Amino acid sequence: MPASQPSHLRPLAALIPLLVSGLVQAQGVATERELTPVSVSGQRTTLDPNLPTTTASVTREELDLRSFTSTEDALTYAPNLTIRKRYIGDRNALIGGRSNSTLQAQRGLVYVDGYLISNFLGRFNAPRWNIVSPEEVERVDVLYGPFSAIYPGNSIGTTVAVSTRQPKQLEASARVLAYEQRFSHFGQSDSYRGDEESAFLGQRLGDFSFSIGLNRLHSESHPMQYQTFLVSSGSAALGGTPVSGARFYTDPEGKARFAVGSNSGALEVADQTQFKLRGAYDFSATLKADLLYARWRNDYSRSNETFLRDAAGNEVWSGQIRVNGLRYTVSAATWAPGDGLEEHEQMGARLFTRNARGWNTSLQVSRYRVLTDTLRSANNPDPVADAGGAGTDADGQGTGWTTFEAQATYTPGAGESHALTLGLHANRYVLENHTYALSNWKDSSSRTSETQNSLGKTSITALYAQDAWRFLPDWTLTGGVRFERFKAFDGSQYIAAATTDPRIEHASRSMSATSPKLSLSWAASDTWLLRASVAKGVRFPTVAELYQGSRSGTSIVNNDPNLKPEISYAKDLTAINETPLGTLRFTLFEDDVRDTIYQQTNITVTPNVSNVQNVDRVRTRGLEVALDAPDFAGVHGLRLNTSVSLNHARTLKNDNFPDAENKNWVRVPRVRATLLASYESGGAWGGSVGVRYSGRQYNTLDNVDSNPDTYGGTSSYTVADAKLRYRVNKHFEASVGIDNLFDERYFVSHPYPGRTVYAEARAHF
């Protein structure tokens, strides 16, 4: 590569020869109508011309050769996708896609066996990956964009369908994993460890089958955030304790700043346990039912570290300090530790028919409940808080969601040309967030008064229809429409310390939307499929975006009860070429979104208001090239997966924040690229080596973060992972792996993990 070429393009240049080599991929696809994936067998895939959207898939056999410590790891190497997994055990593993950042989690739909686990109850609330353990995952399919009428408006981003193991006979497995991360930053270096134990038991007894899953994860996070000060914010006034230990650096906007320690519960130690029970019964050869019950519990504690020392070497946690002759004030609340407990429950049931041809129907209902969600935080720094003292208790008990789906599908027989889907969907989300004052932060029973709350409900009722019409042997026209009725109600906020009325009651709101979809596919030959798709998608605001916030004076902060829905006008032009070696996919796409929902500052009013607002227009255009070669270079068992995505995401109009217009949209990198080589010898040995690259991206709407590779910024990064597996015999295997092999230090606001080494043992019968 010429010396003049930018260094951040070198990983991309290394992948380009592989893409143009003419090798092709056998990429699995998902059958959308029932979220049931199509099996991929042999070297060749039968392309489904009815599928109106771009997909990517990964099977259990592939996952066994990769680093797969958490369920969301199945998406690590998916094309043009990112998961904000800050450490093993992170409960906020958010999805970022083609046109949405990881700060727009509401554009990510995740289903497990058809049951919705997407959590739309907070800005940073990720899908509840914890409800499914890695041990039970059988396959994961990814669908891009709002091109199917079957899915809710949140599909304007990415839809993920996880399928779990369905026992056909007695089977059992167990896994034990241990890991250690070495992390260093701001002159500190330490190790963080964890372990995970999983077990699965399944059996089929005639018409009845069941499975039981257990999972336990103990995790330790590295520091997630730091208390920092602008050097220019110091005062020349006298006073303050002279301290040492401040870490000076240049922040993302190029300003001189220093850190005084990890704060706001930056270090978390957690014990997560999960139990899942599934049962299924075949009433006949075509009428079936299944049941689901899952429970997840998380006990965790949060702590902090100070870098500061006085002249005698004692730790300094709060008060006025003096750094390089200037005075600063460190608040005691900066270092408040906390203890939390979460208990979640999901229940679901489905009754459905399975006929090879003709009509099938299904009825499905599920309920996700937050049984306990309490975080007790101290008002004082760690050393003082050890003895107790006042604090707060944030309680989310009662929050949750319920979904219902009734669907009828028609599979055409010989001589018929229409594949139909008709459906009714309904969901209801409930927000119950309360904060209480505690006389003793270690004891929830010491509550003295309620200081604030955020309450509210939303519901959506939808009717949809979709028809895949094969009007010529090689041509299929798929059309669909989705009509949705949205309602927000019972919204209120209470702030005890408000200078005006402590309680605000929000008026109920109703909105409707119609979303048409159209896709035309042409099987041009035995090896080529061409597809053009256009769609409108409508994503209504979540209950948290409407009602979860606070107030400053008379202004609402964080939320906006008057938000408009996001409206996406999406286009996708895809060409898939298939040969006995595999399949190569080219996709051109555009996502033009009106009224994007995002947290920003309205600078056109005085005083400025920072909360969730509508951004008038954001448009993303891009190109994806994805390759999967099962027997690369003629070597049996050597599989190559690679992808390169070029994204151009821009804010075209933003009346509330004009400085953002014609700037790059946040956290959508210009380039994403992956390369994963895996090998399955058919004998004892197997493994993989992978490289993930993310190019330049921004963390601010006006793109003033000119120094991204630092704390608070959004880095470009190149990260390598490796895994080696050894099969002792057909029942036992052991693996070792390294994530972030070369210990890349990178940030997406938070610092991401350092080199992490893990070992696992697995038995299966």
C-alpha positions in Angstrom: 0.0 0.0 0.0 1.4 3.4 -0.8 2.7 5.3 2.2 0.3 8.1 1.4 -2.8 6.0 1.8 -4.6 6.6 5.2 -3.8 4.0 7.8 -7.4 3.5 8.7 -8.1 2.1 5.2 -5.5 -0.6 5.4 -7.7 -3.2 7.0 -10.2 -2.6 4.2 -7.6 -2.9 1.5 -6.6 -6.2 2.9 -10.2 -7.5 2.4 -10.8 -6.2 -1.1 -8.7 -8.8 -2.9 -10.8 -11.5 -1.2 -14.0 -9.9 -2.4 -13.0 -9.5 -6.0 -11.5 -13.0 -6.2 -14.7 -14.4 -7.7 -15.4 -16.7 -4.8 -19.0 -16.9 -3.6 -21.1 -17.6 -0.6 -23.7 -20.0 0.7 -25.6 -17.5 2.8 -28.6 -18.9 4.7 -31.9 -17.0 4.6 -34.8 -16.7 7.0 -38.3 -17.5 6.0 -40.1 -14.5 7.3 -43.7 -15.6 7.5 -43.2 -17.6 10.7 -39.7 -16.6 11.8 -38.6 -20.1 11.0 -35.3 -20.3 9.2 -34.7 -22.3 6.0 -32.3 -25.2 6.6 -29.1 -25.0 4.6 -27.6 -28.3 3.5 -24.8 -29.3 1.3 -22.8 -26.6 -0.5 -25.7 -25.0 -2.3 -28.6 -23.0 -1.1 -32.0 -22.7 -2.9 -32.7 -19.0 -3.2 -36.1 -18.0 -2.0 -37.5 -15.4 -4.5 -40.4 -14.7 -2.0 -38.1 -13.1 0.5 -38.5 -9.3 0.2 -35.4 -8.3 2.2 -31.7 -8.8 2.6 -30.6 -11.4 5.2 -27.6 -13.0 6.9 -27.5 -16.2 9.0 -25.3 -18.2 11.2 -25.7 -21.8 12.4 -24.8 -23.6 15.6 -22.0 -25.4 13.8 -20.4 -22.1 12.8 -20.9 -20.6 16.3 -19.1 -23.5 17.9 -16.0 -22.5 16.1 -16.2 -18.8 17.2 -16.0 -16.9 20.4 -19.5 -17.3 21.8 -19.6 -16.4 25.4 -22.9 -14.5 25.3 -26.0 -14.9 23.0 -25.4 -11.5 21.3 -21.9 -12.7 20.2 -23.7 -14.6 17.4 -24.0 -11.2 15.6 -20.3 -10.2 16.0 -19.5 -10.9 12.3 -22.8 -10.1 10.7 -22.5 -7.7 7.8 -23.0 -4.0 8.5 -24.0 -4.6 12.1 -22.5 -3.8 15.5 -23.3 -4.8 19.0 -22.4 -2.4 21.9 -21.1 -5.1 24.2 -18.8 -3.3 26.6 -17.8 -6.4 28.6 -18.9 -10.0 29.2 -22.1 -9.8 31.2 -23.1 -6.3 29.9 -26.9 -6.1 30.0 -26.9 -3.1 27.6 -25.7 -4.8 24.4 -27.4 -2.5 22.0 -27.8 -3.1 18.2 -26.5 -0.7 15.6 -27.2 -1.2 11.9 -27.1 0.2 8.5 -28.6 3.6 9.3 -29.1 3.6 13.1 -26.5 3.9 15.9 -26.3 2.0 19.1 -28.1 5.0 20.7 -31.2 4.1 18.7 -31.9 0.7 20.2 -35.6 1.1 19.4 -34.8 0.2 15.8 -33.8 -3.3 16.7 -36.3 -6.1 16.9 -35.2 -9.4 18.5 -37.3 -12.6 18.6 -36.4 -15.9 20.3 -38.5 -18.7 18.8 -41.0 -16.1 17.7 -41.3 -14.5 21.2 -40.3 -10.8 21.3 -37.5 -10.0 23.7 -36.9 -6.4 22.6 -36.9 -4.0 25.5 -38.3 -0.6 24.4 -38.6 0.8 28.0 -35.5 2.9 28.1 -32.9 4.7 26.0 -30.1 2.2 26.8 -32.3 -0.9 27.4 -31.0 -3.6 25.1 -32.9 -6.7 24.0 -33.2 -9.1 26.9 -30.4 -11.4 25.6 -30.3 -13.0 29.1 -33.5 -14.8 28.5 -31.7 -17.2 26.1 -28.3 -18.8 27.0 -25.6 -19.5 24.4 -26.0 -23.2 25.1 -29.5 -23.4 23.7 -29.0 -21.3 20.5 -29.4 -23.3 17.3 -29.4 -20.6 14.7 -29.6 -16.8 14.3 -31.0 -14.9 11.2 -30.7 -11.2 10.6 -33.1 -9.2 8.4 -32.3 -5.7 7.2 -34.9 -2.9 6.8 -38.7 -2.5 6.9 -39.5 -4.5 3.7 -41.8 -7.1 5.2 -45.3 -6.1 6.4 -45.2 -8.9 9.0 -42.9 -7.0 11.4 -43.7 -3.9 13.6 -42.3 -0.5 12.7 -39.2 -1.0 14.8 -38.0 -3.1 11.9 -36.9 0.0 10.1 -33.5 -0.9 11.5 -32.6 -4.6 12.1 -34.7 -7.7 12.9 -33.0 -10.7 14.6 -34.6 -14.1 14.8 -32.9 -16.5 17.3 -33.9 -20.2 17.1 -33.2 -22.5 19.9 -32.7 -26.3 20.1 -35.8 -28.4 19.7 -35.2 -31.9 21.1 -36.1 -34.9 18.9 -34.8 -37.5 21.4 -33.1 -37.5 24.8 -30.2 -35.0 24.7 -28.2 -33.2 27.4 -25.2 -30.8 27.4 -23.2 -28.8 29.9 -20.6 -26.1 29.5 -18.1 -24.4 31.9 -16.3 -21.2 30.9 -13.8 -19.0 32.6 -12.3 -15.8 31.4 -9.8 -13.1 32.4 -9.5 -9.6 30.9 -6.4 -7.5 31.2 -7.4 -3.8 31.0 -5.2 -0.7 31.3 -6.1 2.9 30.9 -5.2 6.3 32.4 -2.1 4.7 33.9 -4.0 1.9 35.7 -3.8 -1.8 34.9 -5.8 -4.6 36.4 -7.4 -8.0 35.7 -11.1 -8.7 35.6 -12.4 -12.2 35.8 -15.6 -14.2 35.4 -17.0 -17.6 34.8 -20.1 -19.1 33.3 -21.9 -22.5 33.7 -24.7 -23.8 31.5 -26.8 -26.9 31.3 -29.4 -28.1 28.8 -31.7 -31.2 29.0 -34.3 -32.1 26.3 -36.5 -35.1 25.6 -39.2 -36.1 23.3 -41.8 -38.6 24.6 -44.2 -39.5 21.8 -46.3 -36.3 21.1 -44.8 -34.4 24.0 -41.4 -32.8 24.2 -39.7 -30.5 26.7 -36.4 -28.8 27.4 -34.9 -27.2 30.5 -32.1 -24.7 30.4 -29.9 -23.3 33.2 -27.3 -20.7 33.0 -25.2 -18.8 35.6 -22.7 -16.0 34.8 -20.4 -14.3 37.2 -18.8 -11.2 35.6 -16.6 -8.3 36.5 -16.5 -5.1 34.4 -13.5 -2.9 33.8 -14.1 0.8 34.5 -17.0 2.1 32.4 -16.7 5.8 32.9 -14.5 8.5 34.6 -15.0 11.7 36.4 -13.3 14.4 34.3 -12.7 18.2 34.4 -11.9 20.7 31.7 -8.6 22.3 32.7 -10.1 25.6 31.8 -12.8 25.2 34.4 -10.4 25.6 37.3 -10.4 28.7 39.5 -7.3 30.6 40.5 -8.9 31.4 43.9 -7.1 30.2 47.0 -8.1 27.0 48.9 -8.5 23.4 48.1 -6.4 20.3 49.0 -3.3 20.0 46.7 -3.5 16.5 45.1 -1.5 14.3 42.8 -2.7 11.6 40.5 -4.8 13.5 38.0 -4.6 12.0 34.5 -4.3 14.6 31.8 -5.5 14.0 28.2 -7.1 15.7 25.2 -10.8 15.0 24.9 -12.8 14.2 21.7 -13.3 17.9 21.0 -9.6 18.7 21.3 -9.9 20.3 24.7 -7.4 19.8 27.6 -9.0 17.7 30.3 -8.1 15.5 33.2 -9.6 12.5 34.9 -9.7 12.0 38.7 -11.1 8.4 38.9 -13.7 6.0 37.7 -17.1 7.2 38.9 -20.9 6.6 38.8 -20.6 3.0 39.8 -18.0 2.4 37.0 -17.0 -1.0 38.3 -19.7 -3.6 38.4 -19.6 -7.2 39.8 -22.7 -9.3 38.9 -24.1 -12.7 39.3 -26.7 -13.6 36.7 -28.8 -16.7 36.7 -31.3 -17.9 34.2 -33.9 -20.7 34.1 -35.9 -21.7 31.1 -38.6 -24.3 30.6 -40.2 -25.1 27.2 -42.8 -27.7 26.4 -44.5 -28.7 23.2 -47.4 -31.0 22.4 -48.6 -32.4 19.0 -52.4 -32.8 19.1 -52.2 -34.2 15.6 -49.8 -34.4 12.7 -50.7 -30.8 11.9 -52.0 -29.2 15.1 -49.3 -28.2 17.6 -48.8 -26.1 20.7 -45.8 -24.9 22.7 -45.3 -23.1 26.1 -42.4 -21.0 27.4 -41.4 -20.0 30.9 -38.2 -18.1 31.6 -36.8 -16.4 34.7 -33.7 -14.3 35.0 -32.1 -12.9 38.1 -29.2 -10.5 38.5 -27.5 -9.5 41.8 -24.9 -6.8 41.2 -22.8 -4.2 43.0 -21.1 -1.1 41.7 -18.0 0.7 43.1 -15.5 3.4 42.1 -11.9 4.3 42.2 -10.1 7.6 42.9 -6.8 8.5 41.3 -6.3 11.4 43.7 -3.9 11.4 46.7 -3.0 14.2 49.1 0.5 15.1 50.3 0.5 12.2 52.8 -0.6 9.7 50.2 -4.2 9.4 51.4 -7.0 8.9 49.0 -9.1 12.0 48.2 -12.7 11.4 47.3 -14.5 14.7 47.5 -14.3 18.4 48.3 -12.2 21.2 46.9 -8.9 20.1 45.3 -6.0 21.9 43.8 -4.5 20.6 40.6 -1.5 22.5 39.0 -2.4 25.5 41.0 -6.1 25.7 40.1 -9.0 24.8 42.3 -11.8 22.4 41.4 -14.7 20.9 43.3 -15.4 17.1 43.4 -18.9 16.2 44.5 -19.4 13.4 47.0 -22.1 12.0 44.8 -19.5 11.5 42.1 -18.3 8.3 43.8 -21.5 6.9 45.1 -21.5 3.0 45.1 -24.7 1.0 44.6 -26.2 -2.4 45.0 -28.9 -3.8 42.7 -31.3 -6.7 42.2 -33.2 -7.6 39.0 -35.7 -10.4 38.6 -37.4 -10.7 35.2 -40.0 -13.3 33.9 -41.2 -14.2 30.5 -44.2 -16.4 29.7 -45.5 -17.4 26.3 -47.8 -19.8 24.5 -48.5 -20.6 20.9 -51.1 -22.8 19.1 -50.4 -23.4 15.4 -50.9 -25.7 12.5 -48.3 -27.1 10.1 -49.6 -28.1 6.7 -47.2 -28.5 3.8 -49.7 -26.8 1.5 -52.8 -24.7 1.9 -53.7 -22.6 5.0 -51.9 -22.6 8.3 -52.9 -20.5 11.3 -51.2 -19.5 14.6 -52.1 -17.8 17.8 -49.4 -16.5 20.1 -49.3 -14.5 23.3 -46.4 -13.6 25.5 -45.8 -11.5 28.6 -42.5 -10.0 29.9 -42.7 -8.8 33.5 -40.1 -7.0 35.7 -40.8 -8.6 39.0 -38.0 -6.7 40.8 -35.7 -4.0 39.6 -34.1 -2.0 42.4 -30.9 -0.1 42.5 -29.9 1.4 45.9 -27.2 4.1 45.6 -25.4 6.0 48.4 -25.1 9.7 48.6 -21.5 9.5 49.8 -18.3 8.1 48.3 -17.2 4.5 48.7 -15.2 4.7 52.0 -18.0 6.7 53.8 -20.8 4.7 52.3 -19.4 1.4 53.6 -20.9 2.3 57.0 -24.3 3.0 55.5 -25.9 6.5 55.4 -28.5 8.2 53.2 -29.1 7.3 49.6 -31.7 6.6 47.0 -33.6 3.6 45.6 -34.6 3.5 41.9 -37.4 0.9 41.5 -38.8 -0.3 38.2 -41.1 -3.1 39.5 -44.2 -3.5 37.4 -42.6 -2.5 34.1 -43.0 -4.9 31.2 -44.8 -5.7 28.0 -47.4 -8.0 26.5 -47.7 -9.1 22.9 -50.4 -11.0 20.9 -50.1 -12.3 17.3 -52.8 -14.0 15.2 -51.6 -15.1 11.8 -52.8 -17.0 8.8 -50.6 -18.1 5.9 -51.3 -19.8 2.6 -48.6 -22.0 1.0 -49.4 -22.5 -2.7 -49.8 -26.0 -4.2 -48.9 -27.1 -7.7 -50.2 -24.7 -10.3 -50.9 -22.0 -7.7 -49.0 -18.7 -7.7 -49.9 -16.8 -4.5 -48.3 -17.2 -1.1 -50.4 -15.2 1.4 -49.9 -13.9 5.0 -52.6 -12.2 7.0 -52.2 -11.1 10.6 -53.3 -9.2 13.6 -50.7 -7.9 16.1 -51.1 -6.1 19.4 -48.7 -5.0 22.1 -48.8 -3.0 25.3 -45.8 -1.5 27.1 -46.0 -0.3 30.7 -43.5 2.0 32.4 -43.3 2.1 36.2 -40.2 4.0 37.4 -40.1 5.3 41.0 -37.2 6.8 43.0 -37.3 6.9 46.8 -35.1 8.5 49.5 -33.4 6.1 51.9 -32.2 6.7 55.4 -29.8 3.7 54.9 -28.8 3.1 51.3 -28.1 -0.6 52.1 -31.7 -1.3 53.1 -34.7 -0.8 50.8 -37.0 -0.9 53.8 -35.6 2.4 55.0 -37.5 4.4 52.4 -38.6 7.8 53.8 -40.4 9.4 50.8 -40.8 9.2 47.0 -38.7 11.8 45.3 -39.8 11.3 41.7 -41.5 8.9 39.3 -42.2 8.3 35.6 -45.3 6.4 34.6 -47.0 5.6 31.3 -48.4 3.1 28.9 -48.4 2.7 25.1 -50.2 0.2 22.9 -50.2 -0.7 19.2 -52.8 -2.6 17.3 -51.9 -3.6 13.7 -53.4 -5.4 10.8 -51.2 -6.6 8.0 -51.3 -8.5 4.7 -48.6 -9.8 2.4 -48.8 -11.6 -0.9 -45.9 -13.2 -2.8 -47.2 -13.6 -6.4 -45.1 -15.7 -8.8 -46.6 -14.4 -12.0 -43.9 -15.9 -14.3 -41.6 -18.9 -13.6 -38.7 -16.7 -12.7 -40.5 -13.6 -11.5 -42.1 -12.9 -8.1 -43.8 -9.7 -6.9 -44.2 -9.4 -3.1 -46.5 -6.7 -1.9 -47.7 -5.9 1.6 -49.3 -3.3 3.7 -49.4 -2.8 7.5 -51.9 -0.6 9.2 -51.1 0.4 12.8 -53.0 2.3 15.5 -50.9 3.7 18.3 -52.0 5.0 21.7 -50.1 6.6 24.5 -51.9 7.0 27.8 -51.7 7.3 31.6 -48.5 9.3 31.3 -47.3 11.3 34.3 -44.2 12.5 36.1 -43.7 13.5 39.7 -40.8 15.5 41.0 -41.0 16.3 44.7 -38.4 19.1 44.5 -40.1 20.8 41.6 -40.4 24.6 41.9 -43.9 24.4 40.2 -46.5 21.6 40.4 -44.7 18.5 41.5 -46.9 16.2 39.3 -47.6 16.6 35.6 -50.3 14.6 34.0 -49.9 14.1 30.2 -52.9 13.9 27.9 -53.5 10.7 26.0 -52.6 10.6 22.3 -53.6 8.4 19.4 -52.0 8.1 16.0 -52.4 5.9 12.9 -50.1 4.9 10.1 -50.2 2.9 6.9 -46.9 1.3 5.7 -46.9 -0.2 2.1 -44.2 -2.6 0.9 -43.2 -3.8 -2.5 -40.5 -6.1 -3.8 -39.8 -7.5 -7.2 -37.4 -10.4 -7.7 -36.1 -12.1 -10.8 -34.2 -15.5 -10.9 -32.2 -14.4 -13.9 -30.5 -17.8 -14.1 -29.6 -20.8 -12.0 -26.9 -18.7 -10.3 -28.3 -15.2 -10.2 -31.1 -13.6 -8.3 -31.9 -9.9 -8.6 -34.3 -8.1 -6.2 -35.5 -4.5 -5.9 -37.5 -3.5 -2.8 -39.1 -0.3 -1.5 -41.0 0.2 1.7 -42.3 2.7 4.2 -41.8 1.9 7.9 -43.3 3.8 10.8 -41.7 3.6 14.3 -43.8 5.1 17.0 -42.2 6.7 20.1 -41.7 4.3 23.0 -43.2 4.8 26.4 -39.8 5.8 27.8 -39.2 8.4 25.1 -42.6 9.9 25.9 -42.6 9.8 29.7 -39.3 8.7 31.3 -37.5 11.9 32.4 -37.2 14.7 34.9 -37.7 18.5 35.0 -35.5 21.5 35.4 -37.6 24.4 36.5 -40.6 24.3 34.1 -38.7 22.4 31.4 -39.0 18.7 30.8 -35.6 17.0 30.5 -34.8 13.7 28.7 -38.3 12.9 27.3 -41.0 14.6 25.2 -44.6 13.6 25.5 -45.4 15.2 22.1 -42.9 13.2 19.9 -43.9 12.4 16.4 -43.2 8.9 15.0 -40.2 8.1 12.8 -41.0 7.5 9.2 -38.6 5.5 7.0 -38.7 5.5 3.2 -36.3 2.6 2.4 -34.9 1.2 -0.8 -32.9 -2.0 -1.4 -31.4 -3.3 -4.6 -29.7 -6.7 -4.2 -27.9 -9.1 -6.6 -27.0 -12.6 -5.3 -24.7 -14.8 -7.3 -24.6 -18.5 -6.4 -22.3 -21.3 -7.6 -21.4 -24.7 -6.1 -18.7 -22.8 -4.0 -21.2 -20.4 -2.4 -22.9 -17.0 -2.8 -21.7 -13.4 -3.3 -24.2 -10.6 -2.4 -24.1 -7.0 -3.5 -26.6 -4.6 -2.0 -27.2 -0.9 -2.7 -29.5 0.6 -0.1 -31.0 3.9 1.0 -32.9 4.8 4.2 -34.5 8.2 4.2 -36.0 8.9 7.7 -38.2 11.8 8.6 -38.6 12.8 12.3 -35.8 10.7 13.6 -36.1 10.4 17.4 -32.9 11.3 19.1 -31.7 13.1 22.2 -30.2 16.5 21.4 -30.2 20.2 22.4 -32.7 22.6 20.9 -30.5 25.7 20.5 -33.4 27.8 19.0 -35.0 28.4 22.3 -33.8 30.2 25.4 -32.9 28.6 27.7 -31.7 25.7 25.5 -33.6 22.4 26.1 -31.9 19.1 26.0 -34.2 16.1 25.6 -35.5 13.5 23.1 -36.5 15.4 20.0 -37.5 14.8 16.4 -34.7 15.4 13.9 -36.3 16.5 10.6 -34.5 14.3 8.1 -31.6 11.8 8.2 -30.6 9.9 5.0 -28.3 7.0 4.7 -27.0 5.5 1.5 -24.6 2.6 1.2 -23.2 -0.5 -0.4 -22.8 -3.9 1.1 -20.7 -6.8 -0.2 -20.9 -10.1 1.7 -19.1 -13.3 0.9 -19.2 -16.8 2.4 -17.0 -19.5 0.9 -17.7 -22.9 2.7 -14.7 -24.7 1.2 -12.3 -21.9 0.6 -9.5 -22.5 -1.9 -10.7 -26.1 -2.3 -9.9 -27.0 1.3 -12.7 -29.1 2.8 -13.8 -27.6 6.1 -12.2 -24.2 5.6 -14.9 -21.5 5.6 -14.3 -17.9 4.8 -16.9 -15.2 5.8 -16.2 -11.6 4.9 -18.1 -8.4 4.3 -17.4 -4.8 3.5 -20.0 -2.0 4.0 -19.7 1.6 2.9 -22.2 3.9 4.6 -22.9 7.6 4.0 -25.3 8.7 6.8 -26.1 12.5 6.8 -28.4 14.8 8.7 -30.1 16.7 5.9 -32.4 18.9 8.0 -32.5 19.7 11.8 -34.5 22.8 12.6 -33.8 22.5 16.4 -30.0 22.1 15.9 -29.0 23.7 12.6 -25.3 23.1 13.3 -25.9 19.4 12.6 -27.2 19.9 9.1 -25.1 18.3 6.3 -23.0 16.5 9.0 -22.4 12.8 9.5 -25.0 11.0 11.5 -23.8 9.7 14.9 -22.2 6.3 15.4 -22.7 5.0 11.8 -19.2 4.5 10.6 -18.2 5.2 7.0 -16.8 1.7 6.7 -17.5 -1.6 8.4 -15.6 -4.7 7.4 -15.3 -8.3 8.8 -13.1 -11.2 7.9 -13.6 -14.6 9.6 -11.8 -17.8 8.6 -13.0 -21.0 10.4 -11.8 -24.6 10.0 -13.5 -27.8 10.9 -11.2 -30.7 10.2 -13.9 -33.4 10.7 -11.6 -34.8 13.4 -10.4 -33.5 16.7 -9.3 -29.9 15.8 -11.2 -26.8 14.7 -11.2 -23.1 15.3 -11.3 -19.7 13.8 -9.5 -16.4 13.4 -11.4 -13.2 12.7 -10.8 -9.5 12.2 -13.4 -6.7 12.7 -12.9 -3.2 11.4 -15.0 0.0 12.0 -14.0 3.2 10.3 -14.5 6.9 11.2 -17.6 7.7 13.1 -18.9 10.6 15.2 -20.4 10.9 18.7 -21.8 14.4 18.2 -24.5 15.6 15.8 -22.4 18.6 14.7 -19.2 16.4 14.2 -17.1 18.6 16.5 -15.4 15.5 18.0 -12.2 15.8 16.0 -10.2 13.6 18.3 -12.2 10.3 18.5 -9.7 7.8 19.7 -10.0 8.8 23.4 -12.3 8.4 26.3 -15.7 9.8 25.4 -15.0 9.5 21.7 -16.0 6.9 19.1 -12.9 5.2 17.7 -12.0 3.6 14.5 -10.7 0.2 15.4 -9.4 -3.1 14.1 -9.9 -6.0 16.5 -8.8 -9.6 16.0 -10.3 -12.7 17.7 -9.2 -16.3 17.8 -10.5 -19.6 19.0 -9.1 -23.2 19.0 -11.3 -26.2 19.8 -10.2 -29.8 20.5 -12.7 -32.7 20.6 -11.6 -35.3 23.0 -14.3 -37.7 21.7 -17.8 -37.4 20.4 -19.1 -36.3 23.8 -16.4 -34.0 25.2 -14.6 -31.0 23.8 -12.4 -28.2 25.1 -11.6 -24.7 23.7 -9.4 -21.8 24.3 -9.8 -18.3 22.8 -8.7 -14.7 22.8 -10.9 -11.8 22.1 -9.1 -8.5 21.1 -6.0 -10.5 20.4 -3.7 -7.5 20.0 -5.2 -5.6 23.0 -6.6 -2.7 20.9 -7.6 0.2 23.0 -10.8 1.7 21.5 -13.8 3.6 22.6 -17.5 4.1 21.8 -17.8 6.7 24.5 -17.0 4.0 27.1 -13.7 2.2 26.9 -14.2 -1.3 25.3 -12.6 -4.4 26.6 -8.9 -5.2 26.5 -7.4 -8.6 25.6 -9.7 -11.2 27.1 -8.5 -14.8 27.4 -11.0 -17.6 28.0 -11.2 -21.4 28.3 -14.2 -23.6 28.1 -15.1 -27.3 28.4 -18.3 -28.8 27.0 -20.0 -32.2 27.3 -23.0 -33.2 25.2 -24.9 -36.5 24.9 
